[in-house]
Structures are given as C-alpha cells and as structure tokens.
Amino acid sequence: MNTIQHFDQDQLHYISKGAIHHQTLINRIDEALFNNPFNSNFVISSLPGLGKSYETQKALKKLTGSNPVIFEGSASMSAFAIEYATAKYLTKNQPLYVVNDDCDILYEDKNVNIAKKMFDDAKILKYGRNFRGLKQFCTDLQFEALEYWHTQNPNSPGFSVPTTGTTFLILTNRHFPTINEVEKTESGSAKETKLTDLYAIRRRTEYKEIEMSSNELWGYVANIVLNEKICEKFMPNISIELKNDILTWAFNNWANVTERNLSLVEKMTKDIVRYPKAYKDIWKSEYL
C-alpha cells in the first residue's frame, strides 16, 4: 500500500525535510568515524530523543580493529578521568574512539578548562588532585592505569593522559554558542564567561547542530516511523494504517503534545498493543 497517499503536500514536504536532517545526522557520525583524515573531534548537538545514540551504535558496529569506548553521563569528572585513563592505558598508541553520550559533566563551569585542554594543541586530560585518593573508586586495573599515567609526570600529585590518537565523538543536547552569541552578552558578566568557555569547545571541534522547525521535527519523526522499524520493536506486525494513525494524530496535536520526539511514537505504539480498541483515548489523556 502506498503510504504517502495519507499525507498532504505540506506534510510530505516536512517528511522530506525530516529525511534530510536524519541523513545529516548519519553523515556526520560517519565523518567522525570513517572519513576523518585530520583526526578531528566532533560534536553533534540536537534536540533530545532524535536517535543520536542509536545511529552512533549502528555506525560503531562497522568499526574494525578498534574497541570504542562509550561514556554515558558520567557522574563526576573523576569518574570520567578514571575511565578514559584506563581506556588509553589499554590501547597505548593504538587509535582510540571515544563516544561521549550526554556526558555533559565535561562542560560544567568547574571542568571546562580541563575539556579545553583535551581538544586544543595541548591534547591532554589533566587530573590535578592526588590520584591516590581515587583508589577506593577504582578496580585494580583502573588504579594500575592511574599509577602508570602518574609516572609519566611524577612531579604532579595527579596524572595526565594524552588525547592524541583519540577521536572524540560528542553527542549532546547542549547548544554551544557562536562568537556572535558570545559578543552579544554583557562584557564581564558570568554569562559571558560561560558562553566563552563553551565557544572555546566549539571552535576546537567539528561542531554540527541539527536544527529544525517544529513541523520539520514532526517530519523527522514521520520519516523514521515510515522507513525504520521503530514501531516494530513493540508491535512486529504493525500495519501501515496504524502507523498513519500515529503520525496523523501526532501532526494534528503537535503543538500540544507533552513531548516531541521518537519516544512519543514508541509510547503510542505500546498503547496500541495494550489498548487496541481505546488507544486514541489513551493518547488524548496521556500526551495532551
């Protein structure tokens, strides 16, 4: 059955635009992992719930000769430092791919100077406190790694780990400002300082922000529903008619739904399974 017959020209336009944004996300991930001759570090920023993590996981499966490391929302800078130090210790001079997935601890005010040195010409992660205080949080292997990096610079109480040979792919919902946005803030203000620091990360990396209008965001979601198996995870035999029910209802209520992302579609699909005769009533009560 032809799925496009259910949508008018405006909706088809938004679906087309959404498909372009989705392909942009895929292309940017592929650039970082497979077409990166300058060993650049990449930042991909977008609204939450658009599948950045999922598409990255798919791409990582195609990497050969490498075991990528994924950091997901590390609770503290010390935890991140321990994990990265261990990964670098195990790989030594071999290429290392590190995915920072919503690991925004790096960009908090107290840590941003550490992050800047990771991505600038210094190319180093420096932990300045006494590293022995971390032993209680480490496995034997992790503490062995910290001791190793400490011996490379024994005059410091902490440790320093090079980021040369490491490709960072940073997935975030955070916007990193442009220089124009920085210059518009009040000189000397706390906001200017914060934006300046985030801009410093932006200019040290290959930054891509995937931006779209609200209707294009619906089109992005619709493109995924129609061309990927997002609904099938919960309802393997879902029909085209039910997919169109989901998308049409979402389009008609897009300005008022409680969330606008792929998670909404997943929840709506689960509701069809649970309440096959009353799912639209459930959608109305739960998502408006």
N, C-alpha and C positions, 0 to 999 in steps of 0.2 A: 504494500500500500504506500502511496506517495505521502510522505509526512508533511511536505511543505504546503499542501492544499489547505491545511488547517490555519495557516497564518497569512495575515495581510501583508502588503508590501512594506509597510513600516516595520513590522515585526521581522520580516525576512532581512531587512536592512540591518537591524540590530543583531540578528543572529550572525550575519556575515561579518559585522564588525567584531562581535564576540569571538568568532573563529580566528580572526586576525590577532586579537590580543592573546588568545590561547597559544597560537603558533609562535608569537613573540616570546612568551614565557619559555616554551620548549627550546627555541633557537638560542635564547640567552644561556640556558643551562648547558646546552651542547657546546656553545662557545667556550664556556669556562672549563669544561671537562675534556673536550676533544679538539678544539681549534684555538689553542691558547699559546701561540709561539713565544710570547713575551712573559709567560708565567705570571700574568696579571691576576689580581684578586678581584672577585666580582661581588657586587651587592645587587640583589634583586628585591625590590620593595613593591608591595601591593597591598590592597585591602586583604583582611584575613579571610580564610575559607575559600581560596581560589585554586587550591591544589598545588601550591609550590612544592610542598614536601612530597606529595605523591609523584609528581613529574620528575623530581630530583631522584627519588628512589628508583624509578624506572630507568633513568639515564645511568645511574651508578652501576646497575646490573650489567651494563655494556662495557664497563671499565675492565681492562685486562692487565695483569701484572701488578695490581695495586689493591690494597685493602683500605678503602676510605674510612675515615673516622667521622662520626656524626655526633655533634653536641646539640642537645635539645634542652634549651632553657636551663643551663647550669645555675645552681642555686647561689653560687658565690664565685668571685674571681679566683679565689684559691682553688676551688674545685676544678674550674676550667684550666688553670695553670697546671695542676697535677695531671689531668687527663692529657693535655697537649704535650707536656714534658715526657710522659710515658710513651705516647704515640711516636714522638720524634726520636726517642731513645731506641725504640724497637726498629724503626726504619733507617736510622742514621742518615746516610747520604742518598738514600733512595727517594724518589718522588713521593710526596705525601699529599693526599687530598683530604681537606677538612671541610665539612659542611657545618656551618653554624645556623641551626634552625631555631629561630626566635630566641637566640641566646643573647638577649639584649643587655645582660649584665656587663658586657664589654663597653657599652656606650653610656653607662651611668656616669655622672659627673666625676666621681672619685676614681674611675677606671679608664676614662677616655684617653688619658695621656699614655697609658700602657698600650692601648689599642693603636694609637697613632704610630708608636714605635714599631709595632708589629707590621705595619703596612708601608712605612716610609723607608728611606735608604738604610736606616739602622737595621731593619729586618730582624728584630729580636723581641722576644717576650721576656720581660724582666720582672722577676718577683723579688722585691727588695727586703722583705722581712726575713727573720731567721727561719730557714726552711725546716729545721728540726722540730719546730712547733706543729708541723703538719703531719708528723709521723702517725699520730693517732687516727688520722683520717685516711691513711694510705694502706694499700696491700703491700706485701713485701716487694713485689715487682715495682710498684709505683715509687716506693721510697728509694729503692735501688736507682731508679731513673733520676730522682731528685738529687741524690748523692753524686751521681755521675755529672749532671749539669753544674752542680756546685763546684766540683773540682776543676771545671773549665775556667772558673773565675773565683778562686778560693779566698780572695780578699774581701768579697762581699758575703754578708750573712745569708743571703738568699741564693738564687740561681738564675741563670739566663739561658734561654733556649732559642736557637736561631729559627727564623721563619723562612730562610732561604730554602728553595726546593719544595716549599709548601704552597699549594694553591688553596686559598680560602674561597669558598662559595657561601656567601652570607644571605640567608633568607630572612626577611624581616617585614613586619607591618609598619615599621617606623619610617617616617619621611626624613631624609637627610637634606638639609636646605641648600639652595644655590647661593652664590655670592651676593646676588641681588637681594635675596631674602635676609641675609645677614646685614647688609648695608642699610636696610630699612628699619632695623631695630635701634633703640636708643643707645648711643655710644656710652660704653662703660657700664651698661646695665647687666644684671645677671642673665637676662635672656640673650643678650648679645654674646656673652661668653659661652653659653651653652650651644647656641647655634653655630658659633665659630668653630667650636670643637667638633660638632657633627659635620660641618662643612669640610673640616680637615680630613675626616674619614672619607667623605665623598670624593674629594679630589685625589686621594691616594689610591682609589679603587676604580674599577669599571662599574659605574653605577647605572642601573636601569630601574626606573619606576614605571610600573604598568598602571596607567591611569585610564579611567573610562567614565563616561556619563552613567547615570543611574539606569537608563534604558539599555545602554551597551552592556552593563553588568548583567541585566536580565538576559541579553543575547548571549553573553559568555556562558551563563548557566544553561541556557537552552541548547547551545551548541554541544556542551558536554553531555547533556541528557540524551540528545539525538544521536551522537556519534561515539560516545564512550559507554561503558557498561556500568555506570554509576548506580542506576536503579536496579540492575540485575543482581547486584550484590545481596539485595534483600528480597527480591522477587524475580527469580530467574526467568520466568515466562511472562513477564510484564508485556502487555500489548502496546502497540503504537497509540491506540485510543487513550489508554491510561496515562501514557507519557504526555500526550497532548492535554489531557485533563490537568495534570500537574502544571504544565507550562502556561496554559491559558489562565488558570486560576491565579498563578503567581503573577502573571503580567497584569491582570485586572486589579490586583491588590498590592502591586509592587511598592507603592508609596506608603503603605500602612503595615506591611508585614514586620514581624518582630526581628527578623534577620534576613539579610540579602546575600546569600552565598550558597555554596554547594551543600552545606549541612542542612539547609532548609529542605532541599529536594530529598535528601536521604530520609529525613524525618517524615516527610509527606508520604514517601514510598512505604515506610514502615506502617504508617496509619492505614494505607490501603490494605495491607496484609492483615492487620488487626481488626479493622472495621470495614469490610468490603462493601457494606450497604450504607454506611454512615460516615465515610471518610471526609466528605466535604463539610459536614457539620463539625467534625473534629478539627479540620483545618481552620474553620472560622473561629472556633473557640480557643484554639491553641496558638495561632500565629497572627491574629489581628488584635 
